[in-house]
Every structure is written in structure tokens, then in C-alpha cells.
């Protein structure tokens, strides 16, 4: 069993086990979960395929299986299932036990953040992963500021984001320190938190936020 497969199993083990307990019954949300995984996960798998083909990153054969899907190890495909399952399980847990309340919202401030991210993407246009991650994050903030401000106003959303970012740091550190994923220095700024490229934080924010938006949309929570 490859290291990356073991990591995937660790990510999903606890949420999967507790999904069937009476206190959770998260398994009942399989339809919106599946919708979110197919739509968002499928889009980001295509992103991965394109960027891997361009040489932005590669996968260390020492830590993945030899089987590939358009250049991606199967463990990478599984990552787009285990991560949303676990993170959305955590979201439902927070919603169940934490009363949501509003937080301060300034459309102007978020538009400034979006603008800064988009301008930064243009500045780093030669760094393909940096440019793409910043641009996507800027556009997402732009959309949220106008049409999805309920997320930006939600205490539960930001609390959830803090928790998943902490988990992201742990697991992404394991992926980048071995390294399972090898980044092309020409594709990134090479600014890192420990071994984690700074671009991964923007990527992760967008990935998880889009999973949540599609999940709630399919649940008719929005």
C-alpha cells in the first residue's frame, strides 16, 4: 500500500466510521455529497491533469502506485473524494452543535481583496500555478461578495474554514515533505510555509469553499 493511499485512508477513516452513528447519520446526505464531489472534484481533477501535463507538478513514484489516469496516480483521484467527504462531515458537525451568527461584512473590503488577488495573478503570470491559484481565489471572492455573501457573513463558515485549514496544513505538510507531490520551481513563487507552497493555501480555500457551496446548493440549504 502506497504512502499516499494510507494518507487518504487516514483522512476519511474517522468521518466514515462516525457517519453511520445515530448522532450523525451523515450518510443520509449522500446525494448532495455526490453532486458536490462530481461537479467540483471533477473540475479540479481536470485542473490537476492539465497542470501536471504542463509540468507544474509531478508525483514521486516512491510514494504512489504505478497506475495512472491521464498522468494522475489513482491516489490523487481518491484525494478528491476523501477530502470533501471528511470536510463536509466536519461542517455538518459544526452546524449541529454551533449556533450560527453573523460576522462583520464589508463588500468594499472583499472587493479590494478580490482586486488585489487578481492583480497579483497578473503580476505572476509567468508562474503558472501561482497565477491560476490567485486568479481563481480572486474571482471566487468577487462572486461571494456579490452573490454569496451569506457565507462571508457566517460565523460557522469561517470557523469551519479555520478547522479545515489546520487539517490542510497537517496533511499537506505530509504530502510535500516526503515529498509525494513535487512542484516545479518555475511554476510557483517558492514562498513556503515549512514545505507547503503558499499557492496551496489559495487553492485549498477555493476547493473547499466550492465543495461546500455545491453541497449546500444540492441540499437546498441556500
Wavefront OBJ file of the C-alpha trace (Angstrom):
o trace
v 0.000 0.000 0.000
v 1.446 3.349 -1.051
v 2.038 6.193 1.396
v -0.458 8.404 -0.452
v -3.150 5.709 -0.222
v -2.523 5.347 3.508
v -2.882 9.106 3.874
v -6.215 9.023 2.039
v -7.471 6.274 4.326
v -6.434 8.230 7.412
v -8.255 11.315 6.130
v -11.568 9.513 5.681
v -11.417 6.833 8.395
v -12.909 8.774 11.306
v -15.650 10.607 9.330
v -16.671 7.429 7.505
v -16.895 5.451 10.744
v -18.990 8.071 12.519
v -21.223 8.764 9.508
v -23.418 5.801 10.397
v -23.896 6.556 14.087
v -27.375 7.774 15.155
v -25.946 11.080 16.378
v -24.581 11.865 12.923
v -26.261 9.907 10.120
v -24.149 11.840 7.653
v -24.614 9.007 5.150
v -28.125 10.335 4.537
v -26.539 13.290 2.709
v -25.078 11.072 0.006
v -26.948 12.800 -2.846
v -25.682 16.360 -2.239
v -22.292 14.934 -1.311
v -22.102 13.022 -4.584
v -23.241 16.078 -6.531
v -20.515 18.198 -4.956
v -17.789 15.598 -5.457
v -18.673 15.008 -9.101
v -19.026 18.679 -10.032
v -16.202 20.266 -8.035
v -13.929 17.238 -7.751
v -14.282 16.532 -11.455
v -13.366 20.128 -12.313
v -10.286 20.101 -10.106
v -9.188 16.706 -11.407
v -9.200 18.271 -14.865
v -7.172 21.160 -13.391
v -4.695 18.615 -11.993
v -4.407 16.783 -15.290
v -3.733 19.991 -17.221
v -1.206 21.364 -14.755
v 0.603 18.045 -14.402
v 0.782 17.832 -18.203
v 2.303 21.332 -18.257
v 4.917 20.228 -15.746
v 3.727 22.407 -12.855
v 3.998 19.397 -10.554
v 4.634 15.687 -10.616
v 4.169 12.723 -8.299
v 7.007 10.857 -6.656
v 6.773 7.203 -7.799
v 8.235 6.175 -4.450
v 5.024 7.175 -2.646
v 2.246 6.387 -5.168
v 1.119 3.361 -7.107
v 2.212 2.863 -10.679
v -1.329 3.077 -12.068
v -2.260 6.382 -13.693
v -5.310 8.185 -15.055
v -4.236 10.757 -17.637
v -0.968 11.146 -15.747
v -2.512 11.240 -12.257
v -1.986 8.423 -9.755
v -5.219 6.878 -8.547
v -4.436 8.108 -5.054
v -4.723 11.669 -6.344
v -8.194 10.920 -7.718
v -9.171 9.397 -4.381
v -7.985 12.593 -2.663
v -10.867 14.451 -4.318
v -13.278 12.067 -2.607
v -11.768 11.611 0.843
v -11.121 15.321 1.434
v -14.621 16.648 0.633
v -16.261 13.759 2.475
v -14.272 14.459 5.614
v -14.510 18.253 5.416
v -18.266 18.277 4.774
v -18.743 15.773 7.600
v -16.934 18.272 9.825
v -19.134 21.095 8.526
v -22.310 19.209 9.420
v -20.897 18.548 12.879
v -20.224 22.233 13.436
v -23.694 23.173 12.175
v -25.234 20.630 14.547
v -23.504 21.892 17.669
v -22.643 25.542 16.992
v -25.305 28.186 16.600
v -24.523 30.286 13.572
v -24.391 34.041 13.925
v -23.431 36.905 11.729
v -19.949 38.345 11.423
v -18.960 41.722 10.090
v -19.222 42.100 6.339
v -17.898 44.830 4.095
v -18.436 44.329 0.381
v -15.861 47.017 -0.337
v -13.215 45.221 1.718
v -13.851 41.899 -0.033
v -13.817 43.573 -3.430
v -10.445 45.078 -2.548
v -9.171 41.625 -1.576
v -10.512 40.217 -4.850
v -8.872 43.012 -6.813
v -5.546 42.520 -5.047
v -5.597 38.804 -5.800
v -6.442 39.335 -9.465
v -3.735 41.992 -9.875
v -1.246 39.668 -8.142
v -2.214 36.922 -10.573
v -1.352 39.240 -13.460
v 1.968 40.157 -11.836
v 2.850 36.452 -11.528
v 1.517 35.490 -14.956
v 4.755 33.631 -15.751
v 4.283 31.375 -12.702
v 1.502 29.180 -13.988
v 0.313 27.700 -10.683
v 0.684 30.963 -8.776
v -1.239 32.868 -11.427
v -4.048 30.320 -11.630
v -4.478 29.934 -7.855
v -4.540 33.691 -7.226
v -6.891 34.348 -10.133
v -9.327 31.637 -9.059
v -9.310 32.883 -5.469
v -9.850 36.480 -6.600
v -12.774 35.523 -8.813
v -14.295 33.431 -6.030
v -14.130 36.329 -3.572
v -15.655 38.554 -6.240
v -18.572 36.143 -6.711
v -19.041 35.690 -2.979
v -19.027 39.430 -2.316
v -21.935 39.957 -4.731
v -23.954 36.742 -4.785
v -22.816 34.527 -1.926
v -22.277 36.987 0.880
v -24.199 34.721 3.294
v -21.031 32.628 3.523
v -18.832 35.612 4.261
v -21.328 36.721 6.923
v -21.460 33.261 8.528
v -19.545 32.524 11.720
v -19.949 28.787 11.107
v -18.361 29.078 7.650
v -15.282 30.876 8.960
v -14.987 28.552 11.965
v -15.173 25.577 9.607
v -12.567 27.158 7.360
v -10.184 27.578 10.310
v -10.537 23.904 11.224
v -10.106 22.593 7.688
v -7.119 24.867 7.088
v -5.433 23.474 10.202
v -6.071 19.944 8.928
v -4.870 21.003 5.494
v -1.566 22.185 6.954
v -1.015 18.814 8.635
v -1.830 16.647 5.614
v -0.317 18.930 3.001
v 2.876 19.015 5.015
v 2.971 15.220 4.820
v 2.402 15.384 1.059
v 5.085 17.990 0.428
v 7.714 16.953 2.971
v 8.267 13.389 1.790
v 7.597 14.644 -0.972
v 4.638 12.892 -2.585
v 3.979 15.937 -4.783
v 6.978 17.627 -6.377
v 6.453 21.222 -7.544
v 8.290 22.724 -10.465
v 10.117 25.818 -9.112
v 9.309 27.633 -12.360
v 5.558 27.276 -11.708
v 5.449 28.740 -8.195
v 6.881 31.643 -6.202
v 8.769 29.196 -3.945
v 7.374 31.012 -0.894
v 6.544 28.222 1.533
v 5.174 27.578 4.985
v 7.578 24.835 6.035
v 7.366 22.674 2.876
v 3.912 23.852 1.732
v 3.872 26.262 -1.242
v 1.891 29.396 -0.457
v -0.185 28.765 -3.592
v -1.686 25.672 -1.991
v -3.470 27.822 0.610
v -5.344 29.733 -2.099
v -6.044 26.509 -3.981
v -7.339 24.786 -0.854
v -9.553 27.718 0.114
v -11.191 27.696 -3.313
v -11.518 23.915 -3.469
v -13.203 23.527 -0.090
v -15.417 26.597 -0.450
v -16.693 25.376 -3.813
v -17.334 21.900 -2.379
v -19.397 23.489 0.385
v -21.329 25.810 -1.936
v -22.308 22.949 -4.254
v -23.123 20.658 -1.333
v -25.443 23.207 0.272
v -26.975 24.049 -3.093
v -27.830 20.385 -3.659
v -29.199 20.139 -0.107
v -31.363 23.198 -0.758
v -29.803 24.913 2.252
v -29.253 28.058 0.196
l 1 2 3 4 5 6 7 8 9 10 11 12 13 14 15 16 17 18 19 20 21 22 23 24 25 26 27 28 29 30 31 32 33 34 35 36 37 38 39 40 41 42 43 44 45 46 47 48 49 50 51 52 53 54 55 56 57 58 59 60 61 62 63 64 65 66 67 68 69 70 71 72 73 74 75 76 77 78 79 80 81 82 83 84 85 86 87 88 89 90 91 92 93 94 95 96 97 98 99 100 101 102 103 104 105 106 107 108 109 110 111 112 113 114 115 116 117 118 119 120 121 122 123 124 125 126 127 128 129 130 131 132 133 134 135 136 137 138 139 140 141 142 143 144 145 146 147 148 149 150 151 152 153 154 155 156 157 158 159 160 161 162 163 164 165 166 167 168 169 170 171 172 173 174 175 176 177 178 179 180 181 182 183 184 185 186 187 188 189 190 191 192 193 194 195 196 197 198 199 200 201 202 203 204 205 206 207 208 209 210 211 212 213 214 215 216 217 218 219 220 221 222
